[in-house]
Amino acid sequence: EDPEESFYVCKWSVCEATGAPLLMLAGQNGVVRIIDCSTETLVATLCAHGNSINDITVLPQRPSLFLTASKDESIRLWNLKTRTCVLIMSGDGGHTNEVLTLDFHPWDQRRFVSAGMDNTVKVWSLAEHSSTVEQSLTWESTTAAFPTAYVHRPLFSSSQVHANYVDCVRWLGDLVLSKSVDFEILTWRPRSSDEPGVHVSTSFQLLQRFPLPESRIWFVRFSLDASFTLLACGNRTGKVYLYNPHDPAPRTAQLQCLKSKNNGSVVRQTAVSASGNIVLAACEDGTIWRWDRLDKASKEAAREGGASEAPSAAGTGSLAVSGEGDEEGEEEQGGKEGTEEVDLEDGDYEAEVQRKHRKEAPELPGR
């Protein structure tokens, strides 16, 4: 346990040899710690960057490969199996400020997207360095350093998608979802260059805007379910908004909002289960909130059992949510006109707060 460490990100992986679940943790000190959850032991520590690590993404098809995004303006590809730094993405075509977020493409193992405090979003390709990646999978030398390669040129780069820090990006098929501090999440399509490898594309097509009220704060992450049908994102007042990312008219649709009267803290991160039936929200005050989707039979059973209306630390209850037309912060929201919040108290979700090991969460520098 390091008293000087503040963790900014955690991600799941799996040991390819044993199938054991692995938890990756990283943060202020630039160190990646890997915990084997089946044995509850620390199995690896990688001194990954010279500054803090803001995000990690794991390659789904090869979970031993993962990327780290850092305050040192670089992105690095690692091989957990051989403990090697495979590639470094930086230089002339790289980010010029803190890299905040990245995501591997769901089925194209060669592509990933990144974004950061330089207001830019970039799409990268690993195709030209496939031989280096393959070499890392079987690297066994204990005397020689692995020949880490450098990638300087992305496939796509633009600072026109957002006008401020870009703190979360995720693939939606071949489309990109991204957010900044401008009260909305965007869906857009990066266009390919006519001469890949020679010219970096800067062209994109904006497809959709999802309003995110009361969200003028950065380092807030959204999440998706495995089938890309549920998008969840929190805001600075403790609310979690739910969207269908394929909704053709989100600005005129009703906004579904998960909210408890017992929580008004910033929701820094959400997580949606693979099925979309569970939504988690990690808040700045150190609490984690959980909402479970209930079917009709479960709703009736909960009511007959006398479940309390407000979730508490001691038990569960039906969701207490904000009503329509909150006046507080309405002027700041910027994207609220034409939208309303749907009350989910009728049992769409059940809420539970977990406060085991309750303590104040460390303040994130500059966040």
Phi and psi in degrees as a GROMACS rama.xvg file:
@    title "Ramachandran Plot"
@    xaxis  label "Phi"
@    yaxis  label "Psi"
@TYPE xy
-106.212  111.965  ASP-2
-66.6204  -17.2056  PRO-3
-94.6378  0.717846  GLU-4
-91.7599  139.145  GLU-5
-125.953  119.698  SER-6
-84.23  131.783  PHE-7
-105.683  -18.7485  TYR-8
-153.222  145.673  VAL-9
-138.825  141.066  CYS-10
-142.444  150.121  LYS-11
-89.8094  144.483  TRP-12
-139.965  -169.674  SER-13
-147.733  142.645  VAL-14
-73.9246  119.506  CYS-15
-67.7715  -24.1469  GLU-16
-81.4612  -41.0638  ALA-17
-111.486  -16.8423  THR-18
80.1103  6.9373  GLY-19
-69.7137  140.146  ALA-20
-72.1426  133.107  PRO-21
-116.524  136.315  LEU-22
-110.518  123.229  LEU-23
-101.121  132.07  MET-24
-127.355  139.446  LEU-25
-156.197  161.997  ALA-26
-177.274  -132.107  GLY-27
-58.906  -36.3653  GLN-28
-85.6329  -2.12774  ASN-29
74.5661  19.4645  GLY-30
-112.034  135.835  VAL-31
-100.464  124.144  VAL-32
-109.651  134.116  ARG-33
-116.008  123.25  ILE-34
-112.239  129.109  ILE-35
-82.8099  109.028  ASP-36
-74.0248  -17.4453  CYS-37
-75.2005  -27.7825  SER-38
-114.263  -5.6032  THR-39
57.1858  45.1232  GLU-40
-128.542  151.086  THR-41
-81.0889  118.07  LEU-42
-104.298  -16.7551  VAL-43
-160.071  148.068  ALA-44
-135.125  121.211  THR-45
-114.801  122.894  LEU-46
-80.3239  90.6477  CYS-47
-88.152  -35.2343  ALA-48
-142.535  163.357  HIS-49
-85.4054  0.0421337  GLY-50
-147.473  -174.543  ASN-51
-63.7837  151.887  SER-52
-105.383  126.049  ILE-53
-99.3169  -24.0313  ASN-54
-157.086  156.924  ASP-55
-136.6  140.923  ILE-56
-134.969  137.698  THR-57
-106.501  136.772  VAL-58
-71.9145  116.419  LEU-59
-58.6864  -39.0444  PRO-60
-76.5263  -24.1032  GLN-61
-137.636  84.09  ARG-62
-66.13  -6.43838  PRO-63
-78.1933  -14.2734  SER-64
-99.7876  130.798  LEU-65
-148.832  155.456  PHE-66
-108.566  147.624  LEU-67
-124.361  141.105  THR-68
-113.765  133.301  ALA-69
-131.168  160.7  SER-70
-66.7052  -17.9811  LYS-71
-78.858  9.7395  ASP-72
77.8624  8.24283  GLU-73
-114.394  160.663  SER-74
-120.566  136.597  ILE-75
-129.645  138.189  ARG-76
-98.3678  129.255  LEU-77
-120.352  150.589  TRP-78
-113.628  109.667  ASN-79
-66.952  -35.2559  LEU-80
-62.4117  -42.4671  LYS-81
-106.125  2.48975  THR-82
57.7886  42.8714  ARG-83
-117.006  146.748  THR-84
-89.4837  112.664  CYS-85
-86.6755  -50.4924  VAL-86
-137.235  151.374  LEU-87
-126.342  121.599  ILE-88
-99.5144  106.461  MET-89
-166.353  -174.827  SER-90
101.26  -152.948  GLY-91
-58.198  -40.6201  ASP-92
-96.3778  3.7547  GLY-93
-85.5919  -172.825  GLY-94
-72.2141  148.32  HIS-95
-109.695  12.0381  THR-96
-154.677  -174.796  ASN-97
-52.575  129.391  GLU-98
-88.5027  123.033  VAL-99
-102.329  -28.6176  LEU-100
-155.116  149.937  THR-101
-157.891  164.209  LEU-102
-159.213  130.707  ASP-103
-72.7729  145.956  PHE-104
-62.9014  140.872  HIS-105
-64.1526  -27.8221  PRO-106
-131.595  -17.6185  TRP-107
-92.8806  103.257  ASP-108
-65.7836  -11.6846  GLN-109
-94.1373  -10.0288  ARG-110
-116.931  146.043  ARG-111
-149.763  161.896  PHE-112
-119.297  146.731  VAL-113
-140.933  161.717  SER-114
-159.798  165.86  ALA-115
-170.318  -157.219  GLY-116
-79.0019  -3.30958  MET-117
-87.7428  10.1833  ASP-118
68.2407  8.36351  ASN-119
-104.082  152.26  THR-120
-117.792  133.103  VAL-121
-128.742  143.386  LYS-122
-113.189  128.546  VAL-123
-115.459  158.228  TRP-124
-126.756  139.332  SER-125
-100.966  4.61441  LEU-126
-58.3614  -41.7339  ALA-127
-70.1716  -13.8123  GLU-128
-117.85  26.5781  HIS-129
-61.9488  -33.9998  SER-130
-66.8871  -36.7367  SER-131
-67.2498  -40.1303  THR-132
-62.7535  -44.9762  VAL-133
-63.7036  -38.2968  GLU-134
-62.0545  -35.0914  GLN-135
-68.0771  -23.9126  SER-136
-71.0904  -23.167  LEU-137
-120.714  13.1063  THR-138
-66.6789  127.122  TRP-139
-129.047  -3.59498  GLU-140
-64.3508  135.808  SER-141
-106.873  -4.19082  THR-142
-111.165  -29.5935  THR-143
-105.613  145.435  ALA-144
-77.5952  146.724  ALA-145
-66.8487  138.101  PHE-146
-75.816  76.9205  PRO-147
-59.5017  133.306  THR-148
-100.661  157.975  ALA-149
-114.353  138.73  TYR-150
-118.958  120.074  VAL-151
-108.208  -18.9092  HIS-152
-122.069  119.161  ARG-153
-81.1823  170.436  PRO-154
-76.5961  -35.349  LEU-155
-141.987  143.029  PHE-156
-154.449  130.367  SER-157
-151.956  139.379  SER-158
-106.803  13.049  SER-159
-98.8061  -8.6541  GLN-160
-68.5403  -44.4182  VAL-161
-130.74  156.213  HIS-162
-102.609  9.25085  ALA-163
-147.254  -173.575  ASN-164
-48.8617  137.732  TYR-165
-107.149  109.926  VAL-166
-106.085  -2.70223  ASP-167
-155.305  130.112  CYS-168
-134.726  141.923  VAL-169
-146.318  145.503  ARG-170
-75.6245  143.245  TRP-171
-125.281  81.6234  LEU-172
67.5624  -125.28  GLY-173
-93.3579  2.17061  ASP-174
-93.4254  166.279  LEU-175
-122.149  134.015  VAL-176
-101.847  134  LEU-177
-148.407  154.271  SER-178
-140.62  154.349  LYS-179
-130.036  -138.288  SER-180
-114.067  24.2334  VAL-181
-106.133  34.1554  ASP-182
65.1264  24.7439  PHE-183
-160.476  156.209  GLU-184
-110.099  133.613  ILE-185
-107.114  145.522  LEU-186
-113.022  129.254  THR-187
-151.662  163.777  TRP-188
-117.813  116.354  ARG-189
-72.5206  135.255  PRO-190
-93.2903  146.811  ARG-191
-79.9921  151.815  SER-192
-75.9949  148.864  SER-193
-68.1903  -24.4277  ASP-194
-130.753  76.2177  GLU-195
-56.958  138.88  PRO-196
88.3857  -16.2193  GLY-197
-110.434  -50.4014  VAL-198
-118.264  138.27  HIS-199
-86.2771  126.073  VAL-200
-70.585  141.008  SER-201
-123.264  4.24812  THR-202
-93.2031  140.11  SER-203
-148.705  161.027  PHE-204
-117.634  115.804  GLN-205
-77.6361  126.737  LEU-206
-110.143  -37.4104  LEU-207
-155.851  151.78  GLN-208
-125.817  127.448  ARG-209
-108.892  117.49  PHE-210
-65.9864  137.814  PRO-211
-131.351  89.4118  LEU-212
-62.3779  151.966  PRO-213
50.4733  54.5671  GLU-214
-128.543  28.3226  SER-215
-80.0231  72.1137  ARG-216
-159.766  144.28  ILE-217
-108.122  170.85  TRP-218
65.7492  50.7214  PHE-219
-123.587  124.22  VAL-220
-109.34  139.751  ARG-221
-101.033  172.242  PHE-222
-147.785  164.46  SER-223
-132.217  155.875  LEU-224
-79.943  174.341  ASP-225
-66.0303  -27.8614  ALA-226
-96.0789  6.60303  SER-227
58.5095  39.7263  PHE-228
-114.047  -8.90271  THR-229
-134.772  123.722  LEU-230
-114.061  129.778  LEU-231
-127.628  132.653  ALA-232
-146.057  137.988  CYS-233
-93.7458  176.611  GLY-234
-138.85  -170.331  ASN-235
-80.2695  -6.00024  ARG-236
-109.773  15.2238  THR-237
87.2916  7.98454  GLY-238
-92.8787  150.211  LYS-239
-120.765  121.038  VAL-240
-98.8066  139.047  TYR-241
-112.209  138.902  LEU-242
-137.031  153.038  TYR-243
-92.9913  110.772  ASN-244
-63.5769  -10.3529  PRO-245
-100.839  7.64486  HIS-246
-63.3086  123.256  ASP-247
-75.1433  -15.8814  PRO-248
-142.901  64.5862  ALA-249
-67.499  -24.6486  PRO-250
-72.3428  -25.8341  ARG-251
-99.2002  -5.38413  THR-252
-85.5956  163.08  ALA-253
-75.6983  141.529  GLN-254
-91.1965  125.396  LEU-255
-85.2033  128.212  GLN-256
-129.38  127.476  CYS-257
-98.3061  127.66  LEU-258
-158.762  138.304  LYS-259
-115.121  142.337  SER-260
-67.0929  -15.1777  LYS-261
-86.1376  -2.78107  ASN-262
-130.611  122.485  ASN-263
-128.334  14.3137  GLY-264
-83.9486  157.207  SER-265
-59.2965  131.206  VAL-266
-89.7011  105.947  VAL-267
-81.0765  -31.3593  ARG-268
-150.231  140.193  GLN-269
-116.65  159.795  THR-270
-142.631  130.48  ALA-271
-111.594  133.686  VAL-272
-64.6101  162.719  SER-273
-56.2378  -37.028  ALA-274
-83.337  -14.2429  SER-275
82.9495  7.3165  GLY-276
-88.6994  -11.193  ASN-277
-129.553  134.058  ILE-278
-123.387  128.069  VAL-279
-111.855  146.794  LEU-280
-133.438  121.696  ALA-281
-98.759  123.794  ALA-282
-109.594  161.174  CYS-283
-66.5902  -21.9775  GLU-284
-85.561  7.48888  ASP-285
91.4445  3.1294  GLY-286
-95.5622  153.866  THR-287
-122.257  126.516  ILE-288
-109.004  142.317  TRP-289
-129.45  133.731  ARG-290
-120.634  129.732  TRP-291
-110.181  133.135  ASP-292
-73.4437  132.394  ARG-293
-108.954  137.122  LEU-294
-80.6597  176.082  ASP-295
-60.2286  -42.8796  LYS-296
-64.3977  -39.0464  ALA-297
-68.1478  -36.7335  SER-298
-61.3509  -46.0865  LYS-299
-65.1167  -39.8166  GLU-300
-64.5236  -39.5674  ALA-301
-64.5751  -40.3313  ALA-302
-66.9716  -43.2291  ARG-303
-65.5294  -29.5922  GLU-304
-80.4861  -4.52766  GLY-305
74.8127  36.2665  GLY-306
-61.8836  141.385  ALA-307
-68.8054  153.468  SER-308
-77.08  -29.7696  GLU-309
-107.569  129.774  ALA-310
-66.7761  147.857  PRO-311
-141.275  175.901  SER-312
-69.0804  -20.5367  ALA-313
-94.1128  -14.5688  ALA-314
-166.111  -160.463  GLY-315
-123.307  165.155  THR-316
-167.153  175.11  GLY-317
-71.0698  154.518  SER-318
-71.6276  129.026  LEU-319
-96.5434  117.908  ALA-320
-123.416  164.733  VAL-321
-72.8491  150.552  SER-322
-84.4279  -168.293  GLY-323
-80.5967  146.189  GLU-324
68.7489  46.3871  GLY-325
-57.0541  133.853  ASP-326
-87.8241  -30.1828  GLU-327
-64.3907  126.67  GLU-328
75.4516  10.0259  GLY-329
-65.8776  -37.1415  GLU-330
-66.4323  -33.9209  GLU-331
-75.5311  -26.2974  GLU-332
-63.3409  -36.9856  GLN-333
74.9597  -24.8816  GLY-334
-125.102  17.9135  GLY-335
-84.6889  -25.4463  LYS-336
-57.8274  131.116  GLU-337
87.1957  7.11236  GLY-338
-128.867  159.307  THR-339
-147.022  156.787  GLU-340
-94.0471  134.398  GLU-341
-90.6326  129.5  VAL-342
-75.5444  118.088  ASP-343
-98.8617  18.0102  LEU-344
-68.6996  -12.4956  GLU-345
-74.273  3.32565  ASP-346
111.533  12.3576  GLY-347
-59.6569  -36.0594  ASP-348
-135.438  153.044  TYR-349
-108.641  141.754  GLU-350
-111.58  145.659  ALA-351
-146.921  133.78  GLU-352
-107.792  136.802  VAL-353
-113.417  121.098  GLN-354
-124.642  32.8708  ARG-355
-63.6499  138.921  LYS-356
56.5986  45.3416  HIS-357
-63.1241  125.459  ARG-358
-159.992  165.329  LYS-359
-67.9966  133.073  GLU-360
-74.2965  143.778  ALA-361
-65.6852  141.346  PRO-362
-74.0271  133.623  GLU-363
-82.7885  126.057  LEU-364
-56.8945  126.797  PRO-365
72.9632  10.4195  GLY-366
